[in-house]
Amino acid sequence: MSKRDNICEYAIIESALVCPMKITNKLIESSINVSYGLINKKWFSKLQFKSLKIKEELFDKYYIDSSNITKDILFTSAVFVVIACLSVFALDKLGVISILSKDTILNISKEPTQQEKKSEEKTNQDTKDSFLDNSKDDKKKSVEKSKPAPVPVNNSSIELSANKDGSNVTIIAKLKEQGYSQGKCLLIITVNGKKYSQEAEIIYQPEYSTCAGFSVPVSSVGNGSWDISLSVTPINGKSINKKMIKDI
């Protein structure tokens, strides 16, 4: 390898900076090709030595500066961390913030005694027993509610009334037992040998059930003493009769 190649391999000095010759290799090579014959060998040796010396000085300076910057960054970071920890600790002591609640600290530092453990077990057992008792009561009530109401067998639970309203007579039947939840009603009116009949479904209501309304035109049987007969047949039961007399 010639000394010209050595010069190109290391560096050149330009504006007090050392630049790698990979970028400026072609420029130097072309310049050397033109003027190589006019340059003596000692000059090249001095230039090469001077270049290497400057390069070494710049590297040492960069390494020292980098080390100092790294140390400064580490020191500054450590100072910030210490200040942050002290600030949080001070705020916690002043009551501005709470890192751990007092209850949590007490729970961590204090183990439950045997008496406290027994008391907790008793409380848990009482809660469990109460829950089971309530479940049994609810189940019992549910079974009682699911049982069908007894079917009525006499007319004491039937209340019958008739009121004239213009040209019609409204007949109302109140069925005062739960067993009248479903079924049919048959109304028969007899006046002076004339007969009128009408059917309706039983309508269930919480207070009392009723037949689905009877409105009878007066003209259907005429005025006079109405013989009103109501026959109520609850579901799964027998027919129950109720009678009354009403002057219209």
Secondary structure as the mmCIF struct_conf table of DSSP 4:
data_model
#
loop_
_struct_conf.conf_type_id
_struct_conf.id
_struct_conf.beg_label_comp_id
_struct_conf.beg_label_asym_id
_struct_conf.beg_label_seq_id
_struct_conf.end_label_comp_id
_struct_conf.end_label_asym_id
_struct_conf.end_label_seq_id
HELX_RH_AL_P HELX_RH_AL_P1 LYS A 3 GLU A 9
BEND BEND1 TYR A 10 TYR A 10
STRN STRN1 ALA A 11 GLU A 14
TURN_TY1_P TURN_TY1_P1 SER A 15 ALA A 16
STRN STRN2 LEU A 17 PRO A 20
HELX_RH_AL_P HELX_RH_AL_P2 MET A 21 SER A 35
HELX_RH_3T_P HELX_RH_3T_P1 TYR A 36 LEU A 38
BEND BEND2 ILE A 39 ILE A 39
HELX_RH_AL_P HELX_RH_AL_P3 LYS A 41 LEU A 94
TURN_TY1_P TURN_TY1_P2 GLY A 95 GLY A 95
BEND BEND3 VAL A 96 ILE A 97
BEND BEND4 ILE A 99 LEU A 100
HELX_RH_AL_P HELX_RH_AL_P4 LYS A 102 SER A 109
HELX_LH_PP_P HELX_LH_PP_P1 GLU A 111 THR A 113
HELX_RH_AL_P HELX_RH_AL_P5 GLN A 114 SER A 146
BEND BEND5 LYS A 147 LYS A 147
HELX_LH_PP_P HELX_LH_PP_P2 PRO A 148 PRO A 152
BEND BEND6 ASN A 154 ASN A 154
HELX_RH_3T_P HELX_RH_3T_P2 ASN A 155 SER A 157
STRN STRN3 ILE A 158 ASP A 165
TURN_TY1_P TURN_TY1_P3 GLY A 166 SER A 167
STRN STRN4 ASN A 168 LEU A 175
BEND BEND7 GLU A 177 GLU A 177
HELX_RH_3T_P HELX_RH_3T_P3 GLN A 178 TYR A 180
BEND BEND8 SER A 181 GLN A 182
STRN STRN5 GLY A 183 VAL A 191
TURN_TY1_P TURN_TY1_P4 ASN A 192 GLY A 193
STRN STRN6 LYS A 194 ILE A 203
BEND BEND9 PRO A 206 GLU A 207
STRN STRN7 SER A 209 CYS A 211
BEND BEND10 ALA A 212 ALA A 212
STRN STRN8 PHE A 214 PRO A 217
HELX_RH_3T_P HELX_RH_3T_P4 VAL A 218 SER A 220
TURN_TY1_P TURN_TY1_P5 VAL A 221 VAL A 221
BEND BEND11 ASN A 223 GLY A 224
STRN STRN9 SER A 225 PRO A 234
TURN_TY1_P TURN_TY1_P6 ILE A 235 ASN A 236
BEND BEND12 GLY A 237 GLY A 237
STRN STRN10 ILE A 240 ASP A 247
#
